[in-house]
Amino acid sequence: MNAFRKQLIPGALALIATLGVFLPACSAQDKGKKMDSMSTGSNQVLAVVNGQPVTEADVRKANADQFKALDREYQQNLHQLIENSLTQAVQDRMLESEAAARKITKDQLLAEIKPTAVTDAEVDAFYEQNKARIPQPKEQVAPQIKTYLEQQGQQKARTEYFKTLEAKYKVDYKLEPVRVEVAATGPAQGPATAPVTIVEFSDFQCPFCSRLLPTIAEVEKKYGDKVRVVFRQYPLPMHPNAQKAAEASLCALDQGKFWQMHDAMFANQGALGVDQLKAKAAELGMNADTFNKCVDSGEKAAAVQADQKAGEAAGVSGTPAMFVNGRFINGAVPLDQITTVIDDELRRAGSKTASK
């Protein structure tokens, strides 16, 4: 557990959002969710109509999707509050121990945490990396960027400091994270025995999904065989070509070309019409007749729908959405937000192995 990992908007997205640019996911909140089931509730009578009782179970059954979503959100928020409160309690205990050992106050300890000064070169570098998403000229936003980088530096310094205290005072977190059961079925990269599995629900026409690609590539490069990435379909209704693109990717899977088709479609999201998909398949060396028949017949539509239902049942309402060993991450988040969870999962896996 990282001492300061809980931020309202992680990483560089915080400043970019402040500058009024974009949301990190394609949202489908206007789409009615269809949940599988809900607890039946009690038989308490809530009303009587013409002599017939209306029970809590009746009400819950009639609105099962809303109740299930509400319960999931409550459990997540409750766990978030417990986790944040636990982090604060652990930090307070460590500060008390360190202050007593050094015979100074906790405030004096915290005052010693000082980040390195932010340079103009770092401001320039941040702007260059994110200027496509920042509509204002650099001169106008440079002060905000510098302030943001200073805040990030302070957070990083505090995080590193508390990590040293965790090691010194042998902190062992026992709280388990919230996990959602999501089947890791579909096209995959990485070994099935990997200790970390990322199940990604994605839409080939969603711009935020394409922005996540280089991040996932960095994850695969950094962790190698420790991570398995599974792709599942979640075409959104506002993207007219997403459904057929999803089907086309599964048609490509039949010919062993899923990831090549995946990369080609994300590389040019403006060319996802059926004829364009067929052209891409031919360029990738697929059997044209087999691929074209597969796409035209709609034989993969049921498989796409099954992925969507699985995503909805897990709480997905927009893309991209990821589950890292069942831990939900929503949107095109920065690399460090994903690696924080992966590192924690690897630590937990190591602890379990060591304890056997």
Contacts in CASP RR format, 6 or more apart in sequence:
PFRMAT RR
TARGET T0000
AUTHOR 0000-0000-0000
METHOD contacts of the structure
MODEL  1
MNAFRKQLIPGALALIATLGVFLPACSAQDKGKKMDSMSTGSNQVLAVVN
GQPVTEADVRKANADQFKALDREYQQNLHQLIENSLTQAVQDRMLESEAA
ARKITKDQLLAEIKPTAVTDAEVDAFYEQNKARIPQPKEQVAPQIKTYLE
QQGQQKARTEYFKTLEAKYKVDYKLEPVRVEVAATGPAQGPATAPVTIVE
FSDFQCPFCSRLLPTIAEVEKKYGDKVRVVFRQYPLPMHPNAQKAAEASL
CALDQGKFWQMHDAMFANQGALGVDQLKAKAAELGMNADTFNKCVDSGEK
AAAVQADQKAGEAAGVSGTPAMFVNGRFINGAVPLDQITTVIDDELRRAG
SKTASK
1 83 0 8 1.000
1 86 0 8 1.000
1 87 0 8 1.000
1 173 0 8 1.000
1 175 0 8 1.000
1 344 0 8 1.000
2 159 0 8 1.000
2 163 0 8 1.000
2 340 0 8 1.000
2 344 0 8 1.000
3 87 0 8 1.000
3 90 0 8 1.000
3 91 0 8 1.000
3 158 0 8 1.000
3 159 0 8 1.000
3 162 0 8 1.000
3 163 0 8 1.000
3 166 0 8 1.000
4 155 0 8 1.000
4 158 0 8 1.000
4 159 0 8 1.000
4 162 0 8 1.000
5 159 0 8 1.000
5 337 0 8 1.000
5 340 0 8 1.000
6 80 0 8 1.000
6 83 0 8 1.000
6 84 0 8 1.000
6 87 0 8 1.000
7 14 0 8 1.000
7 155 0 8 1.000
8 14 0 8 1.000
9 17 0 8 1.000
10 333 0 8 1.000
10 334 0 8 1.000
10 336 0 8 1.000
10 337 0 8 1.000
11 152 0 8 1.000
11 334 0 8 1.000
11 336 0 8 1.000
11 337 0 8 1.000
12 126 0 8 1.000
12 129 0 8 1.000
12 130 0 8 1.000
12 334 0 8 1.000
13 24 0 8 1.000
13 333 0 8 1.000
13 334 0 8 1.000
14 148 0 8 1.000
15 130 0 8 1.000
15 144 0 8 1.000
15 145 0 8 1.000
15 148 0 8 1.000
16 22 0 8 1.000
16 130 0 8 1.000
16 133 0 8 1.000
16 134 0 8 1.000
17 23 0 8 1.000
18 144 0 8 1.000
18 148 0 8 1.000
19 134 0 8 1.000
19 135 0 8 1.000
19 136 0 8 1.000
19 141 0 8 1.000
19 144 0 8 1.000
20 135 0 8 1.000
21 133 0 8 1.000
21 134 0 8 1.000
21 135 0 8 1.000
22 133 0 8 1.000
22 208 0 8 1.000
23 208 0 8 1.000
24 208 0 8 1.000
24 330 0 8 1.000
24 331 0 8 1.000
24 332 0 8 1.000
24 333 0 8 1.000
25 206 0 8 1.000
25 208 0 8 1.000
25 318 0 8 1.000
25 319 0 8 1.000
25 320 0 8 1.000
25 321 0 8 1.000
25 330 0 8 1.000
25 331 0 8 1.000
25 332 0 8 1.000
26 203 0 8 1.000
26 206 0 8 1.000
26 207 0 8 1.000
26 208 0 8 1.000
26 209 0 8 1.000
26 236 0 8 1.000
26 238 0 8 1.000
26 239 0 8 1.000
26 318 0 8 1.000
26 319 0 8 1.000
26 320 0 8 1.000
27 317 0 8 1.000
27 318 0 8 1.000
28 236 0 8 1.000
28 237 0 8 1.000
28 238 0 8 1.000
28 317 0 8 1.000
28 318 0 8 1.000
28 319 0 8 1.000
29 317 0 8 1.000
29 318 0 8 1.000
31 236 0 8 1.000
31 237 0 8 1.000
31 317 0 8 1.000
32 65 0 8 1.000
33 65 0 8 1.000
33 69 0 8 1.000
33 312 0 8 1.000
33 315 0 8 1.000
33 317 0 8 1.000
34 65 0 8 1.000
34 309 0 8 1.000
34 312 0 8 1.000
35 64 0 8 1.000
35 65 0 8 1.000
35 68 0 8 1.000
35 69 0 8 1.000
35 312 0 8 1.000
35 313 0 8 1.000
36 68 0 8 1.000
36 309 0 8 1.000
36 313 0 8 1.000
37 64 0 8 1.000
37 68 0 8 1.000
38 60 0 8 1.000
38 61 0 8 1.000
38 64 0 8 1.000
38 65 0 8 1.000
38 67 0 8 1.000
38 68 0 8 1.000
38 71 0 8 1.000
39 60 0 8 1.000
39 67 0 8 1.000
39 71 0 8 1.000
40 57 0 8 1.000
40 60 0 8 1.000
40 61 0 8 1.000
41 56 0 8 1.000
41 57 0 8 1.000
41 60 0 8 1.000
42 55 0 8 1.000
42 56 0 8 1.000
42 57 0 8 1.000
43 55 0 8 1.000
43 56 0 8 1.000
43 57 0 8 1.000
44 55 0 8 1.000
44 56 0 8 1.000
45 53 0 8 1.000
45 54 0 8 1.000
45 55 0 8 1.000
46 54 0 8 1.000
46 55 0 8 1.000
46 56 0 8 1.000
46 59 0 8 1.000
47 53 0 8 1.000
47 54 0 8 1.000
48 54 0 8 1.000
60 67 0 8 1.000
69 315 0 8 1.000
72 180 0 8 1.000
72 315 0 8 1.000
75 178 0 8 1.000
76 178 0 8 1.000
76 328 0 8 1.000
79 177 0 8 1.000
79 178 0 8 1.000
82 175 0 8 1.000
83 175 0 8 1.000
83 177 0 8 1.000
86 173 0 8 1.000
86 175 0 8 1.000
90 166 0 8 1.000
90 171 0 8 1.000
90 173 0 8 1.000
91 162 0 8 1.000
91 165 0 8 1.000
92 106 0 8 1.000
93 169 0 8 1.000
94 162 0 8 1.000
94 165 0 8 1.000
94 166 0 8 1.000
94 169 0 8 1.000
94 171 0 8 1.000
95 106 0 8 1.000
95 109 0 8 1.000
95 110 0 8 1.000
95 165 0 8 1.000
96 106 0 8 1.000
97 169 0 8 1.000
98 109 0 8 1.000
98 165 0 8 1.000
98 168 0 8 1.000
98 169 0 8 1.000
99 105 0 8 1.000
99 106 0 8 1.000
99 108 0 8 1.000
99 109 0 8 1.000
102 109 0 8 1.000
110 158 0 8 1.000
113 154 0 8 1.000
113 157 0 8 1.000
113 158 0 8 1.000
113 161 0 8 1.000
114 157 0 8 1.000
115 150 0 8 1.000
115 153 0 8 1.000
115 154 0 8 1.000
115 156 0 8 1.000
115 157 0 8 1.000
116 153 0 8 1.000
118 146 0 8 1.000
118 149 0 8 1.000
118 150 0 8 1.000
118 153 0 8 1.000
122 149 0 8 1.000
123 142 0 8 1.000
123 145 0 8 1.000
123 146 0 8 1.000
123 149 0 8 1.000
124 138 0 8 1.000
126 145 0 8 1.000
126 149 0 8 1.000
127 134 0 8 1.000
127 138 0 8 1.000
127 141 0 8 1.000
127 142 0 8 1.000
127 145 0 8 1.000
131 138 0 8 1.000
134 141 0 8 1.000
165 171 0 8 1.000
172 351 0 8 1.000
177 327 0 8 1.000
177 344 0 8 1.000
178 327 0 8 1.000
178 328 0 8 1.000
179 325 0 8 1.000
179 326 0 8 1.000
179 327 0 8 1.000
180 314 0 8 1.000
180 315 0 8 1.000
180 323 0 8 1.000
180 326 0 8 1.000
180 327 0 8 1.000
180 328 0 8 1.000
181 314 0 8 1.000
181 326 0 8 1.000
182 199 0 8 1.000
182 310 0 8 1.000
182 311 0 8 1.000
182 314 0 8 1.000
182 323 0 8 1.000
182 326 0 8 1.000
183 199 0 8 1.000
183 310 0 8 1.000
184 197 0 8 1.000
184 199 0 8 1.000
184 228 0 8 1.000
184 230 0 8 1.000
185 230 0 8 1.000
185 232 0 8 1.000
186 230 0 8 1.000
186 231 0 8 1.000
186 232 0 8 1.000
187 230 0 8 1.000
187 231 0 8 1.000
187 249 0 8 1.000
187 253 0 8 1.000
187 258 0 8 1.000
187 259 0 8 1.000
187 262 0 8 1.000
188 228 0 8 1.000
188 229 0 8 1.000
188 230 0 8 1.000
188 231 0 8 1.000
189 220 0 8 1.000
189 228 0 8 1.000
189 229 0 8 1.000
189 259 0 8 1.000
190 220 0 8 1.000
190 224 0 8 1.000
190 225 0 8 1.000
190 227 0 8 1.000
190 228 0 8 1.000
190 229 0 8 1.000
191 225 0 8 1.000
191 228 0 8 1.000
192 228 0 8 1.000
194 225 0 8 1.000
194 226 0 8 1.000
194 227 0 8 1.000
194 228 0 8 1.000
195 226 0 8 1.000
195 345 0 8 1.000
195 346 0 8 1.000
195 349 0 8 1.000
195 350 0 8 1.000
196 223 0 8 1.000
196 226 0 8 1.000
196 227 0 8 1.000
196 228 0 8 1.000
196 324 0 8 1.000
196 325 0 8 1.000
196 342 0 8 1.000
196 345 0 8 1.000
196 346 0 8 1.000
196 349 0 8 1.000
197 227 0 8 1.000
197 228 0 8 1.000
197 229 0 8 1.000
197 230 0 8 1.000
197 324 0 8 1.000
197 325 0 8 1.000
198 216 0 8 1.000
198 219 0 8 1.000
198 227 0 8 1.000
198 228 0 8 1.000
198 229 0 8 1.000
198 230 0 8 1.000
198 322 0 8 1.000
198 323 0 8 1.000
198 324 0 8 1.000
198 338 0 8 1.000
199 230 0 8 1.000
199 232 0 8 1.000
199 322 0 8 1.000
199 323 0 8 1.000
199 326 0 8 1.000
200 212 0 8 1.000
200 216 0 8 1.000
200 229 0 8 1.000
200 230 0 8 1.000
200 231 0 8 1.000
200 232 0 8 1.000
200 320 0 8 1.000
200 321 0 8 1.000
200 322 0 8 1.000
201 232 0 8 1.000
201 233 0 8 1.000
201 234 0 8 1.000
201 307 0 8 1.000
201 311 0 8 1.000
201 316 0 8 1.000
201 318 0 8 1.000
201 319 0 8 1.000
201 320 0 8 1.000
201 321 0 8 1.000
201 322 0 8 1.000
202 209 0 8 1.000
202 212 0 8 1.000
202 231 0 8 1.000
202 232 0 8 1.000
202 233 0 8 1.000
202 234 0 8 1.000
202 319 0 8 1.000
202 320 0 8 1.000
203 209 0 8 1.000
203 233 0 8 1.000
203 234 0 8 1.000
203 235 0 8 1.000
203 236 0 8 1.000
203 239 0 8 1.000
203 242 0 8 1.000
203 246 0 8 1.000
203 318 0 8 1.000
203 319 0 8 1.000
203 320 0 8 1.000
204 235 0 8 1.000
204 241 0 8 1.000
204 242 0 8 1.000
204 245 0 8 1.000
204 246 0 8 1.000
204 249 0 8 1.000
204 262 0 8 1.000
204 265 0 8 1.000
204 266 0 8 1.000
204 269 0 8 1.000
204 272 0 8 1.000
205 235 0 8 1.000
205 236 0 8 1.000
205 239 0 8 1.000
205 240 0 8 1.000
205 241 0 8 1.000
205 242 0 8 1.000
205 245 0 8 1.000
205 269 0 8 1.000
205 270 0 8 1.000
205 272 0 8 1.000
206 236 0 8 1.000
206 239 0 8 1.000
206 242 0 8 1.000
206 319 0 8 1.000
206 320 0 8 1.000
207 269 0 8 1.000
208 319 0 8 1.000
208 320 0 8 1.000
208 331 0 8 1.000
208 332 0 8 1.000
209 266 0 8 1.000
209 319 0 8 1.000
209 320 0 8 1.000
209 332 0 8 1.000
210 266 0 8 1.000
210 269 0 8 1.000
211 332 0 8 1.000
212 320 0 8 1.000
212 331 0 8 1.000
212 332 0 8 1.000
212 333 0 8 1.000
213 263 0 8 1.000
213 266 0 8 1.000
215 332 0 8 1.000
215 333 0 8 1.000
215 334 0 8 1.000
215 335 0 8 1.000
215 338 0 8 1.000
216 229 0 8 1.000
218 335 0 8 1.000
219 227 0 8 1.000
219 229 0 8 1.000
219 335 0 8 1.000
219 338 0 8 1.000
219 339 0 8 1.000
219 342 0 8 1.000
220 227 0 8 1.000
220 229 0 8 1.000
222 339 0 8 1.000
223 342 0 8 1.000
226 342 0 8 1.000
226 346 0 8 1.000
227 342 0 8 1.000
231 249 0 8 1.000
231 258 0 8 1.000
231 262 0 8 1.000
232 307 0 8 1.000
232 310 0 8 1.000
232 311 0 8 1.000
233 246 0 8 1.000
233 249 0 8 1.000
233 250 0 8 1.000
233 303 0 8 1.000
233 304 0 8 1.000
233 307 0 8 1.000
233 308 0 8 1.000
234 307 0 8 1.000
234 308 0 8 1.000
234 311 0 8 1.000
234 316 0 8 1.000
234 318 0 8 1.000
234 319 0 8 1.000
234 321 0 8 1.000
235 242 0 8 1.000
235 243 0 8 1.000
235 245 0 8 1.000
235 246 0 8 1.000
235 304 0 8 1.000
235 308 0 8 1.000
236 242 0 8 1.000
236 318 0 8 1.000
236 319 0 8 1.000
241 270 0 8 1.000
241 272 0 8 1.000
241 273 0 8 1.000
242 272 0 8 1.000
243 301 0 8 1.000
243 304 0 8 1.000
244 272 0 8 1.000
244 273 0 8 1.000
244 274 0 8 1.000
244 277 0 8 1.000
244 295 0 8 1.000
245 265 0 8 1.000
245 272 0 8 1.000
245 273 0 8 1.000
245 277 0 8 1.000
246 300 0 8 1.000
246 304 0 8 1.000
246 307 0 8 1.000
247 294 0 8 1.000
247 295 0 8 1.000
247 298 0 8 1.000
247 299 0 8 1.000
247 300 0 8 1.000
247 301 0 8 1.000
247 304 0 8 1.000
248 261 0 8 1.000
248 265 0 8 1.000
248 277 0 8 1.000
248 280 0 8 1.000
248 281 0 8 1.000
248 291 0 8 1.000
248 295 0 8 1.000
249 258 0 8 1.000
249 261 0 8 1.000
249 262 0 8 1.000
249 265 0 8 1.000
250 258 0 8 1.000
250 300 0 8 1.000
250 303 0 8 1.000
250 304 0 8 1.000
251 281 0 8 1.000
251 291 0 8 1.000
251 294 0 8 1.000
251 295 0 8 1.000
251 300 0 8 1.000
252 258 0 8 1.000
252 260 0 8 1.000
252 261 0 8 1.000
252 262 0 8 1.000
252 281 0 8 1.000
252 284 0 8 1.000
252 286 0 8 1.000
252 291 0 8 1.000
254 290 0 8 1.000
254 294 0 8 1.000
255 286 0 8 1.000
255 287 0 8 1.000
255 290 0 8 1.000
255 291 0 8 1.000
257 281 0 8 1.000
257 284 0 8 1.000
257 285 0 8 1.000
257 286 0 8 1.000
260 284 0 8 1.000
261 280 0 8 1.000
261 281 0 8 1.000
261 284 0 8 1.000
264 280 0 8 1.000
264 283 0 8 1.000
264 284 0 8 1.000
265 272 0 8 1.000
265 277 0 8 1.000
265 280 0 8 1.000
271 280 0 8 1.000
274 295 0 8 1.000
274 296 0 8 1.000
277 295 0 8 1.000
278 288 0 8 1.000
278 291 0 8 1.000
278 292 0 8 1.000
278 295 0 8 1.000
281 288 0 8 1.000
281 291 0 8 1.000
281 292 0 8 1.000
282 288 0 8 1.000
282 291 0 8 1.000
294 300 0 8 1.000
311 321 0 8 1.000
314 323 0 8 1.000
314 328 0 8 1.000
315 321 0 8 1.000
315 328 0 8 1.000
318 330 0 8 1.000
318 331 0 8 1.000
319 331 0 8 1.000
320 331 0 8 1.000
320 332 0 8 1.000
321 328 0 8 1.000
321 329 0 8 1.000
321 330 0 8 1.000
321 331 0 8 1.000
322 328 0 8 1.000
322 329 0 8 1.000
322 330 0 8 1.000
322 331 0 8 1.000
322 338 0 8 1.000
323 329 0 8 1.000
324 338 0 8 1.000
324 341 0 8 1.000
324 342 0 8 1.000
324 345 0 8 1.000
325 345 0 8 1.000
327 341 0 8 1.000
327 345 0 8 1.000
329 337 0 8 1.000
329 338 0 8 1.000
329 341 0 8 1.000
END
